[in-house]
């Protein structure tokens, strides 16, 4: 049977984007043609991996560099809110994010139908937290399947026994569940009402308060690994829901540089993501604390290399790293709890210290500690001694390392990208 055209439409952020790249790479190995629908701000990301790109404006059209700067400014403007609890962030960061996300869905409806009509994909895979009605309509009218990819925590698919998405609640803290969900619903109601008006205009049924997306009737791929899964009240039907064990993409090789000091010492990797790198105050504070330790460290500083005049001798910085290749060689990782970092540490069996600031970072930070795969510190409320103790434990805790090695062996044996591609192959064929 000839290969099919599979269109991927990830959220305009590197986490979902690069996870879809991993699945697309595996699909092409099976003979299919993978293409990407992209917001202008992510143009070039997918073509850099050899895929065709089709632009879908998801806001007022502006040059790609200006769009990228918009989201950087949005994140940097919220740095003071990053110290707040997940509950407190509902009133500022979370509220403004959902307002922006709803606008992207409304804008996308202007161009998405035409782009889908041009490509005529045999399947559409969307990784986002909101419904794009044009995708459901295209699938329905052309009798093609559409697939939802859940690259963040599995609690995007809710269940009364697990914490609400973005809440950072402990798995048994039901009082936290209720308080977070009640406040979230109250704050986002005006935005949710606006979205339901838009859905009605697209001949879609309204969503219950707090919901902005639905599970696909065809297939839903969750990247969450077995070792950190929650115990649901209602198990997900494997005919419609499959876990991909982290789904780590292929990435270019990386050669660890020669440091000015400590070249035989353990290697740390520190990254707060492409957007979190704007918090240069935090990264500089981490550098100062790590500079006095018998370790080496690679720091991802994003677009802010010029902000670092003096870098300690045991630290190297760069604007970007091929992260899976780096984590595979690191001895421990400090990160913000983003989905890629969270899964890649588990996949390669590397202990993590998560210092979350927003979104699913809170959920992942709580989960990494609850399941014994790493540590969690507040992003600013820590002392150098506390940081040193966490790093020492990551490097020396035998029980932690044994658990991580077992998790890594399982995830590697499952080969998430290949599993995803085989599922999509069966569905599209």
Secondary structure by P-SEA (a helix, b strand, c coil): ccbbbbbbbccccaaaaaaaaaaaaaaaaabbbbbbbccccccccccccbbbbbbbbccccccaaaaaaaaaaaaaaaccccccccccccccaaaaaaaaaaaaaaaaaacaaaaaaaacccbbbbbcccccaaaaaaaaaacbbbbbbbccccccccccccccccccccccaaaaaaaaaaaaaaaaaaaaaaaaaaaaaacbbbbcccccccccccbbbbccccccccccccccccccccccccbbbbbcbbbbcccccccccbbbbbbcccccccaaaaaaaaaaaaccccbbbbbbcccccccccccccccccccccaaaaaaaaccbbbccccaaaaaaaaaacccccccccccaaaaaaaaaaaaccccccccccccaaaaaaaaaaaaccaaaaaaaaaaaaaaaaaaaaaaaaaaaaaaac
